[in-house]
């Protein structure tokens, strides 16, 4: 490759924010016989505050991803206020903490004004699953199942052939709300 092409590729990586793996997938992502698909595992939540149950879910998502990626769809401050009445940490602070975790490759924001994560799934699908060499998986933690998830999320996944996993990281072992309440009660 000549230097001008390398320079342009480097510039594209910086401008678009793609990782080298993502760039290679976009440029050369052809499905070939016997080629194993790269897994992209999406987990979503408020993670306010992050606790050991979240960490276990992130680690398990990384195991599921194998050599692929774990993307976190991080709910907005407004969503937290609608759900809990207040937020403990703002979005930027939660994002910074989660980005530093070894098992996380990327944190994205999304429109959760409908109280679902359909927009996060749509973003991940549009960015990753459109390639024949990637496979998007939506991983749900121990407190989520088909009975307590917005129907729109399940429907979107079914319509787009996206696998959904339940109980990733084990059962619900801790609650952000309970941690805060315990702290407030002391």
ChimeraX attribute file (.defattr): number of C-alpha atoms within 10 A of each C-alpha:
attribute: neighborCount
match mode: 1-to-1
recipient: residues
	/A:1	5
	/A:2	6
	/A:3	8
	/A:4	9
	/A:5	10
	/A:6	11
	/A:7	11
	/A:8	11
	/A:9	14
	/A:10	14
	/A:11	12
	/A:12	13
	/A:13	15
	/A:14	11
	/A:15	9
	/A:16	9
	/A:17	11
	/A:18	14
	/A:19	13
	/A:20	12
	/A:21	12
	/A:22	16
	/A:23	17
	/A:24	11
	/A:25	17
	/A:26	16
	/A:27	9
	/A:28	11
	/A:29	17
	/A:30	13
	/A:31	13
	/A:32	10
	/A:33	6
	/A:34	6
	/A:35	9
	/A:36	11
	/A:37	16
	/A:38	22
	/A:39	21
	/A:40	26
	/A:41	27
	/A:42	26
	/A:43	25
	/A:44	22
	/A:45	18
	/A:46	19
	/A:47	21
	/A:48	22
	/A:49	18
	/A:50	17
	/A:51	14
	/A:52	13
	/A:53	21
	/A:54	24
	/A:55	16
	/A:56	17
	/A:57	23
	/A:58	27
	/A:59	19
	/A:60	19
	/A:61	29
	/A:62	22
	/A:63	15
	/A:64	19
	/A:65	20
	/A:66	14
	/A:67	11
	/A:68	19
	/A:69	23
	/A:70	29
	/A:71	24
	/A:72	23
	/A:73	25
	/A:74	25
	/A:75	26
	/A:76	20
	/A:77	19
	/A:78	17
	/A:79	20
	/A:80	21
	/A:81	12
	/A:82	13
	/A:83	12
	/A:84	11
	/A:85	9
	/A:86	12
	/A:87	18
	/A:88	16
	/A:89	16
	/A:90	14
	/A:91	19
	/A:92	12
	/A:93	11
	/A:94	19
	/A:95	20
	/A:96	11
	/A:97	11
	/A:98	22
	/A:99	15
	/A:100	11
	/A:101	13
	/A:102	10
	/A:103	21
	/A:104	19
	/A:105	17
	/A:106	17
	/A:107	18
	/A:108	15
	/A:109	16
	/A:110	18
	/A:111	16
	/A:112	18
	/A:113	13
	/A:114	11
	/A:115	14
	/A:116	20
	/A:117	23
	/A:118	21
	/A:119	18
	/A:120	24
	/A:121	23
	/A:122	17
	/A:123	16
	/A:124	22
	/A:125	21
	/A:126	11
	/A:127	13
	/A:128	20
	/A:129	21
	/A:130	14
	/A:131	18
	/A:132	14
	/A:133	19
	/A:134	20
	/A:135	21
	/A:136	27
	/A:137	25
	/A:138	23
	/A:139	24
	/A:140	22
	/A:141	24
	/A:142	18
	/A:143	16
	/A:144	16
	/A:145	14
	/A:146	13
	/A:147	7
	/A:148	8
	/A:149	14
	/A:150	15
	/A:151	12
	/A:152	13
	/A:153	19
	/A:154	16
	/A:155	13
	/A:156	15
	/A:157	19
	/A:158	12
	/A:159	8
	/A:160	12
	/A:161	13
	/A:162	18
	/A:163	14
	/A:164	18
	/A:165	17
	/A:166	16
	/A:167	15
	/A:168	24
	/A:169	21
	/A:170	14
	/A:171	14
	/A:172	15
	/A:173	13
	/A:174	15
	/A:175	18
	/A:176	18
	/A:177	13
	/A:178	10
	/A:179	13
	/A:180	13
	/A:181	11
	/A:182	10
	/A:183	9
	/A:184	8
	/A:185	6
	/A:186	5
